[in-house]
């Protein structure tokens, strides 16, 4: 009977084990929702942009600060040289303005060009000071802010959070769990049962697939109810992407756990695999920001392929047939990792 098959018994046992751990369930389901709430609130569309500026103390400091009023979105503070430099260094201000000694003297702008907010502050402060000096605009553009679903930061973020959670669950939920069982000598006991190695590894994979589908439903439902984010692609296609991504990262998790006997070691291996992808694979900002010469490497990473595919499906309505290269990247990582894990796996 199927219910006595080793695979189904292991699968059911793994689900019961997870259900008895409320802390694990929180990190799987609760943490991504809390992260979405926090970041969605921090980058909500109706929040006004405040430009923090330090004006270096001097004869014309008050006049310069008065040209940067709060009703135009500025928060100008008159500081001495030491405190202004410190505020810029710590990121408390985006720009330091050094007024000229005479009325006709040009001001000096001190800022970090690597910070986007500093470049924005420089342009806005320059415009405000020019207006205060009597400039007359020949062209007055009309502002048309776009805040509809699909163009906001939270719309970009939710697919990235889903991809990040799929990766984290596959690596920690499988790789770390198997090594923990090995360190407690549980794998040796399982090896004595009438069970094949493939049954054991496949049961872990199947458990992840069930959890991933629940994660997908919760995050997309949350985005729809709270932020009015309605997926443009089919739910079946999005679910297929999540399943393929879960298989890829679960296989990677298995691969990290094939030979390791200590949880401290596998924790380091998992972080070694995950941290670079957290940074470059477009979870919180676009991976296109990285230089062109590293883009082939970035595009070959499984999290980049998963995040790009999820955003294309959720925000643009792309079907699976339109995302062949990304699907091939995920499938290649999953198949190669699982085959290697199956060949290298040891019970002790």
MOGI-V806049 format. One record per residue. N is the residue number from 0. PSI is psi in degrees with one decimal (NA if undefined). D_CENTER is the distance of its C-alpha to the mean C-alpha in Angstrom with 1 decimal. Layout:
N&PSI&D_CENTER + N&PSI&D_CENTER
This chain:
0&148.9&43.7 + 1&-36.0&40.0 + 2&-13.5&39.2 + 3&-1.8&40.8 + 4&139.2&38.9 + 5&-38.8&36.9 + 6&-48.1&33.7 + 7&-34.6&34.0 + 8&-41.6&35.1 + 9&-40.1&32.2 + 10&-47.1&29.8 + 11&-39.8&31.4 + 12&-38.6&31.6 + 13&-39.6&27.9 + 14&-40.6&27.1 + 15&-37.4&29.7 + 16&-42.9&28.4 + 17&-37.9&24.9 + 18&-24.0&26.6 + 19&0.8&28.5 + 20&90.6&25.6 + 21&-31.1&24.2 + 22&-40.8&21.9 + 23&-42.2&20.2 + 24&-34.7&20.0 + 25&-46.9&18.4 + 26&-27.8&15.5 + 27&-45.2&15.2 + 28&-40.1&15.7 + 29&-42.0&15.9 + 30&-45.5&13.0 + 31&-35.8&10.3 + 32&-41.4&12.8 + 33&-38.7&13.4 + 34&-40.6&9.9 + 35&-39.6&10.2 + 36&-48.0&13.7 + 37&-48.9&13.1 + 38&-34.1&10.6 + 39&-36.6&12.6 + 40&-40.7&15.7 + 41&-32.8&14.8 + 42&30.1&14.1 + 43&146.2&16.8 + 44&-29.5&18.9 + 45&-1.4&22.1 + 46&129.5&21.4 + 47&144.6&23.7 + 48&120.3&22.6 + 49&126.3&24.6 + 50&111.8&25.5 + 51&122.8&26.6 + 52&138.5&29.5 + 53&128.6&32.0 + 54&122.6&35.6 + 55&131.3&37.6 + 56&137.1&40.8 + 57&-172.5&43.9 + 58&-35.9&46.7 + 59&18.5&44.6 + 60&-44.6&41.5 + 61&-40.8&42.4 + 62&-41.9&43.1 + 63&-43.2&39.8 + 64&-35.2&37.8 + 65&-24.1&39.8 + 66&-2.7&38.7 + 67&70.1&35.0 + 68&159.9&35.5 + 69&-31.0&33.0 + 70&-12.4&33.8 + 71&5.0&32.2 + 72&12.6&28.9 + 73&149.9&29.9 + 74&90.6&30.1 + 75&134.1&32.6 + 76&135.9&34.0 + 77&117.3&37.1 + 78&156.3&36.6 + 79&174.5&38.6 + 80&-42.5&37.6 + 81&-48.0&36.3 + 82&-32.1&34.2 + 83&-43.2&32.8 + 84&-38.8&31.8 + 85&-41.9&30.1 + 86&-38.8&28.3 + 87&-40.4&26.9 + 88&-36.3&26.0 + 89&-0.3&24.1 + 90&13.4&22.3 + 91&-24.9&24.4 + 92&153.2&25.8 + 93&-15.4&24.5 + 94&143.0&28.0 + 95&124.9&31.4 + 96&125.5&34.4 + 97&102.6&37.8 + 98&150.3&40.5 + 99&155.7&43.5 + 100&-31.3&46.8 + 101&163.9&48.6 + 102&-33.3&47.9 + 103&-4.5&47.7 + 104&141.6&45.6 + 105&142.0&42.0 + 106&163.2&39.3 + 107&134.8&36.9 + 108&124.9&33.2 + 109&121.9&31.3 + 110&164.9&27.5 + 111&110.3&24.8 + 112&-13.9&24.2 + 113&-12.8&20.9 + 114&118.2&19.5 + 115&-37.2&18.9 + 116&-26.9&20.2 + 117&-39.4&23.3 + 118&-38.8&24.1 + 119&-43.6&23.9 + 120&-39.3&26.0 + 121&-44.5&28.6 + 122&-42.4&29.1 + 123&-41.6&29.4 + 124&-42.1&31.7 + 125&-43.9&33.8 + 126&-43.8&34.3 + 127&-40.8&35.3 + 128&-37.0&37.7 + 129&-42.2&39.3 + 130&-42.6&39.9 + 131&-27.3&41.4 + 132&-0.7&43.7 + 133&13.2&45.1 + 134&140.4&43.1 + 135&123.2&43.8 + 136&129.5&41.1 + 137&-26.7&42.6 + 138&128.1&39.7 + 139&100.2&37.9 + 140&155.9&34.8 + 141&134.5&33.8 + 142&134.6&30.4 + 143&78.7&28.7 + 144&139.1&25.3 + 145&115.3&23.1 + 146&17.3&21.2 + 147&153.6&21.5 + 148&137.1&18.9 + 149&-21.1&16.9 + 150&0.5&16.9 + 151&165.2&15.0 + 152&-37.8&11.6 + 153&-31.0&11.2 + 154&-37.6&12.1 + 155&-35.0&9.4 + 156&-43.8&6.7 + 157&-45.4&8.5 + 158&-35.5&8.5 + 159&-39.7&4.9 + 160&-37.8&5.3 + 161&-44.6&8.5 + 162&-42.4&7.8 + 163&-41.7&6.0 + 164&-35.2&9.0 + 165&-43.2&11.3 + 166&-48.4&10.8 + 167&-43.1&11.3 + 168&-39.7&14.2 + 169&-41.0&15.8 + 170&-51.5&15.8 + 171&-40.8&16.8 + 172&-20.9&18.6 + 173&-55.7&20.7 + 174&-51.7&21.0 + 175&-40.4&21.5 + 176&-39.8&23.6 + 177&-42.6&26.0 + 178&-36.3&26.5 + 179&-40.8&27.2 + 180&-38.1&29.8 + 181&-41.4&31.3 + 182&-25.4&31.7 + 183&8.7&33.5 + 184&18.9&35.8 + 185&-31.5&34.7 + 186&-34.9&34.1 + 187&-38.6&37.7 + 188&-39.2&39.0 + 189&-32.6&37.0 + 190&-23.0&38.4 + 191&-4.8&41.9 + 192&163.8&41.3 + 193&70.9&42.1 + 194&138.3&38.5 + 195&156.3&37.1 + 196&-38.9&34.1 + 197&-32.4&32.5 + 198&-43.6&32.9 + 199&-49.7&31.1 + 200&-39.1&28.1 + 201&-33.2&28.0 + 202&-39.8&28.2 + 203&-41.8&24.9 + 204&-44.2&23.3 + 205&-36.7&24.8 + 206&-42.5&23.6 + 207&-37.2&20.0 + 208&-39.7&20.6 + 209&-46.2&22.1 + 210&-37.1&19.3 + 211&-41.0&16.7 + 212&-37.9&18.8 + 213&-42.8&19.1 + 214&-43.7&15.4 + 215&-46.4&15.2 + 216&-44.1&18.1 + 217&-46.6&17.1 + 218&-43.6&13.7 + 219&-38.0&15.5 + 220&-40.4&18.5 + 221&-46.5&16.8 + 222&-36.0&15.4 + 223&-44.7&18.9 + 224&-39.4&20.9 + 225&-40.2&19.1 + 226&7.7&17.7 + 227&36.1&20.1 + 228&107.4&17.5 + 229&117.9&19.7 + 230&133.9&18.5 + 231&-23.2&20.7 + 232&170.4&20.7 + 233&144.5&22.7 + 234&-32.6&21.3 + 235&-41.5&23.1 + 236&-41.9&21.2 + 237&-41.3&17.7 + 238&-38.8&19.1 + 239&-40.5&20.3 + 240&-43.2&17.0 + 241&-41.6&15.5 + 242&-43.7&18.7 + 243&-42.1&18.6 + 244&-40.1&15.1 + 245&-39.9&16.3 + 246&-42.2&19.4 + 247&-47.4&17.8 + 248&-30.0&15.7 + 249&-38.9&18.6 + 250&-39.2&20.9 + 251&-40.1&19.0 + 252&-41.1&19.2 + 253&-41.5&22.9 + 254&-39.1&23.4 + 255&-21.8&22.2 + 256&4.2&24.6 + 257&-36.6&27.6 + 258&-11.4&29.6 + 259&137.9&28.1 + 260&-10.4&30.3 + 261&138.3&28.6 + 262&-30.8&25.4 + 263&-37.1&24.9 + 264&-45.9&24.9 + 265&-31.3&22.6 + 266&-41.8&20.1 + 267&-41.1&20.3 + 268&-41.1&20.0 + 269&-44.2&16.9 + 270&-35.9&15.2 + 271&-35.4&16.7 + 272&-41.4&15.2 + 273&-41.2&11.6 + 274&-44.5&11.1 + 275&-37.2&11.7 + 276&-33.2&9.2 + 277&-38.7&6.4 + 278&-46.4&8.0 + 279&-9.3&9.4 + 280&12.1&7.9 + 281&40.7&6.1 + 282&-53.7&2.4 + 283&-16.8&3.8 + 284&162.1&7.1 + 285&137.9&9.4 + 286&-11.1&10.5 + 287&-10.7&13.9 + 288&-17.9&14.1 + 289&155.3&15.1 + 290&156.2&18.9 + 291&-33.7&20.6 + 292&-18.9&22.2 + 293&-3.6&19.0 + 294&-39.5&17.6 + 295&-37.6&19.6 + 296&-44.1&18.0 + 297&-43.2&14.4 + 298&-23.2&15.5 + 299&-8.0&17.2 + 300&141.7&14.2 + 301&-34.7&13.6 + 302&-35.7&9.8 + 303&-46.9&10.4 + 304&-41.3&13.2 + 305&-47.4&11.6 + 306&-44.8&8.8 + 307&-39.6&11.7 + 308&-41.1&14.1 + 309&-41.9&12.5 + 310&-39.7&12.1 + 311&-38.6&15.6 + 312&-45.7&16.9 + 313&-44.0&15.6 + 314&-27.1&16.1 + 315&-9.7&18.9 + 316&21.1&20.7 + 317&139.9&20.7 + 318&169.2&22.6 + 319&-35.5&22.2 + 320&-19.8&25.2 + 321&-1.1&23.5 + 322&38.4&20.7 + 323&-51.9&22.9 + 324&-40.0&21.4 + 325&-39.4&17.9 + 326&-38.1&19.7 + 327&-38.8&21.9 + 328&-47.6&19.2 + 329&-43.3&17.8 + 330&-39.8&21.5 + 331&-46.3&22.5 + 332&-42.1&20.0 + 333&-48.0&21.0 + 334&-49.5&24.7 + 335&-43.4&25.2 + 336&-41.1&23.3 + 337&-40.8&25.2 + 338&-44.6&28.5 + 339&-40.7&28.2 + 340&-39.6&27.2 + 341&-37.6&30.2 + 342&-33.2&32.5 + 343&-9.7&31.4 + 344&138.0&31.0 + 345&152.0&33.5 + 346&-23.5&34.5 + 347&NA&35.3
